[in-house]
Amino acid sequence: MVRCLEEMRTLRTEMRTMLEESKLQYVEVDDDNYEEIIVDEND
């Protein structure tokens, strides 16, 4: 049980890292939507 929770936490961290990396790339590619992205994060 504990090991399963640790694996899920690791997966979640990896997913968050991937999302942040893709978000950074998206911001670099499309600066016009940067403000919209910030608004979405605050929700």
DSSP file (Angstrom, degrees, kcal/mol; ACC not computed):
  #  RESIDUE AA STRUCTURE BP1 BP2  ACC     N-H-->O    O-->H-N    N-H-->O    O-->H-N    TCO  KAPPA ALPHA  PHI   PSI    X-CA   Y-CA   Z-CA
    1    1 A M     >        0   0    0      0, 0.0     4,-2.1     0, 0.0     5,-0.2   0.000 360.0 360.0 360.0 -51.2    0.0    0.0    0.0
    2    2 A V  H  >  +     0   0    0      1,-0.2     4,-2.4     2,-0.2     5,-0.2   0.918 360.0  51.6 -61.7 -42.4    2.7    2.5    1.0
    3    3 A R  H  > S+     0   0    0      1,-0.2     4,-2.3     2,-0.2    -1,-0.2   0.887 107.4  53.2 -62.1 -38.3    4.8    1.6   -2.0
    4    4 A C  H  > S+     0   0    0      2,-0.2     4,-2.3     1,-0.2    -1,-0.2   0.916 108.8  49.4 -62.5 -43.2    1.7    2.2   -4.3
    5    5 A L  H  X S+     0   0    0     -4,-2.1     4,-2.4     1,-0.2    -2,-0.2   0.903 110.3  50.8 -63.2 -40.8    1.2    5.6   -2.8
    6    6 A E  H  X S+     0   0    0     -4,-2.4     4,-2.3     1,-0.2    -1,-0.2   0.903 109.8  50.2 -64.2 -39.4    4.9    6.5   -3.3
    7    7 A E  H  X S+     0   0    0     -4,-2.3     4,-2.6     2,-0.2    -2,-0.2   0.907 110.6  49.5 -65.0 -40.7    4.7    5.3   -7.0
    8    8 A M  H  X S+     0   0    0     -4,-2.3     4,-2.7     2,-0.2    -2,-0.2   0.907 110.2  50.7 -64.2 -41.0    1.6    7.5   -7.5
    9    9 A R  H  X S+     0   0    0     -4,-2.4     4,-2.3     2,-0.2    -1,-0.2   0.907 110.9  49.1 -63.3 -40.6    3.3   10.5   -6.0
   10   10 A T  H  X S+     0   0    0     -4,-2.3     4,-2.5     2,-0.2    -2,-0.2   0.923 111.5  48.9 -63.9 -44.3    6.3    9.9   -8.3
   11   11 A L  H  X S+     0   0    0     -4,-2.6     4,-2.7     1,-0.2    -2,-0.2   0.919 110.3  51.2 -61.2 -43.5    4.1    9.7  -11.3
   12   12 A R  H  X S+     0   0    0     -4,-2.7     4,-2.6     1,-0.2    -1,-0.2   0.915 110.1  49.4 -61.6 -42.5    2.2   12.8  -10.3
   13   13 A T  H  X S+     0   0    0     -4,-2.3     4,-2.4     1,-0.2    -1,-0.2   0.915 111.5  49.0 -62.5 -42.9    5.5   14.7  -10.0
   14   14 A E  H  X S+     0   0    0     -4,-2.5     4,-2.4     2,-0.2    -2,-0.2   0.913 111.6  49.3 -63.9 -41.7    6.7   13.5  -13.4
   15   15 A M  H  X S+     0   0    0     -4,-2.7     4,-2.7     2,-0.2    -2,-0.2   0.919 110.5  50.2 -63.1 -43.4    3.4   14.5  -15.0
   16   16 A R  H  X S+     0   0    0     -4,-2.6     4,-2.7     1,-0.2    -1,-0.2   0.918 110.5  50.3 -61.6 -42.5    3.6   18.0  -13.4
   17   17 A T  H  X S+     0   0    0     -4,-2.4     4,-2.4     1,-0.2    -1,-0.2   0.922 111.2  48.4 -61.1 -44.4    7.2   18.3  -14.7
   18   18 A M  H  X S+     0   0    0     -4,-2.4     4,-2.6     1,-0.2     5,-0.2   0.914 111.9  49.6 -62.3 -42.7    6.1   17.3  -18.2
   19   19 A L  H  X S+     0   0    0     -4,-2.7     4,-2.4     1,-0.2    -2,-0.2   0.917 111.0  48.9 -63.4 -42.9    3.2   19.8  -18.1
   20   20 A E  H  X S+     0   0    0     -4,-2.7     4,-2.4     2,-0.2    -1,-0.2   0.907 111.8  49.4 -64.6 -40.3    5.4   22.6  -16.9
   21   21 A E  H  X S+     0   0    0     -4,-2.4     4,-2.2     1,-0.2    -2,-0.2   0.929 113.3  45.5 -64.2 -44.3    8.0   21.9  -19.6
   22   22 A S  H  X S+     0   0    0     -4,-2.6     4,-2.4     1,-0.2    -1,-0.2   0.866 111.7  53.3 -67.2 -34.4    5.3   21.8  -22.3
   23   23 A K  H  X S+     0   0    0     -4,-2.4     4,-2.6    -5,-0.2    -1,-0.2   0.915 108.3  49.9 -65.9 -41.9    3.8   25.0  -20.9
   24   24 A L  H  X S+     0   0    0     -4,-2.4     4,-2.2     1,-0.2    -2,-0.2   0.923 111.8  48.0 -62.5 -43.1    7.1   26.8  -21.1
   25   25 A Q  H  X S+     0   0    0     -4,-2.2     4,-2.3     1,-0.2    -1,-0.2   0.907 110.8  52.0 -62.5 -40.9    7.5   25.7  -24.7
   26   26 A Y  H  X S+     0   0    0     -4,-2.4     4,-2.8     1,-0.2    -2,-0.2   0.914 108.9  49.7 -62.6 -43.1    4.0   26.8  -25.4
   27   27 A V  H  < S+     0   0    0     -4,-2.6    -1,-0.2     1,-0.2    -2,-0.2   0.905 111.0  49.9 -62.9 -41.2    4.7   30.2  -23.9
   28   28 A E  H  < S+     0   0    0     -4,-2.2     3,-0.3     1,-0.2    -1,-0.2   0.891 115.2  43.7 -64.8 -38.1    7.9   30.5  -26.0
   29   29 A V  H  < S+     0   0    0     -4,-2.3     2,-0.5     1,-0.2    -2,-0.2   0.893 125.9  28.4 -74.2 -40.1    6.1   29.6  -29.2
   30   30 A D    ><  +     0   0    0     -4,-2.8     3,-0.9    -5,-0.2    -1,-0.2  -0.776  58.4 170.2-130.4  88.0    3.0   31.8  -28.6
   31   31 A D  G >  S+     0   0    0     -2,-0.5     3,-1.5    -3,-0.3     4,-0.4   0.761  73.4  71.8 -68.2 -24.9    3.5   34.9  -26.6
   32   32 A D  G 3  S+     0   0    0      1,-0.3     3,-0.4     2,-0.1     4,-0.3   0.824  99.6  46.0 -62.3 -31.0    0.1   36.2  -27.4
   33   33 A N  G <> S+     0   0    0     -3,-0.9     4,-2.1     1,-0.2    -1,-0.3   0.370  82.7 101.1 -93.5   5.5   -1.6   33.6  -25.2
   34   34 A Y  H <> S+     0   0    0     -3,-1.5     4,-2.0     1,-0.2    -1,-0.2   0.907  81.6  49.0 -58.4 -44.7    0.8   34.1  -22.3
   35   35 A E  H  > S+     0   0    0     -4,-0.4     4,-2.1    -3,-0.4    -1,-0.2   0.891 109.5  52.7 -63.3 -39.0   -1.7   36.3  -20.3
   36   36 A E  H  > S+     0   0    0     -4,-0.3     4,-2.3     1,-0.2    -1,-0.2   0.889 106.7  53.1 -63.9 -38.8   -4.5   33.7  -20.8
   37   37 A I  H  X S+     0   0    0     -4,-2.1     4,-2.0     1,-0.2    -1,-0.2   0.923 107.7  50.7 -63.0 -43.5   -2.2   31.0  -19.5
   38   38 A I  H  X S+     0   0    0     -4,-2.0     4,-1.3     1,-0.2    -1,-0.2   0.915 109.8  50.5 -60.8 -42.7   -1.6   32.9  -16.3
   39   39 A V  H  X S+     0   0    0     -4,-2.1     4,-0.6     1,-0.2     3,-0.4   0.907 108.5  52.4 -61.5 -42.2   -5.3   33.5  -15.8
   40   40 A D  H >< S+     0   0    0     -4,-2.3     3,-0.9     1,-0.2    -1,-0.2   0.877 105.4  55.1 -62.8 -37.3   -6.0   29.8  -16.2
   41   41 A E  H 3< S+     0   0    0     -4,-2.0    -1,-0.2     1,-0.2    -2,-0.2   0.820 102.2  57.6 -66.5 -29.7   -3.4   28.9  -13.6
   42   42 A N  H 3<        0   0    0     -4,-1.3    -1,-0.2    -3,-0.4    -2,-0.2   0.666 360.0 360.0 -77.0 -15.4   -5.1   31.2  -11.0
   43   43 A D    <<        0   0    0     -3,-0.9    -1,-0.2    -4,-0.6    -2,-0.1   0.510 360.0 360.0 -66.9 360.0   -8.4   29.3  -11.3
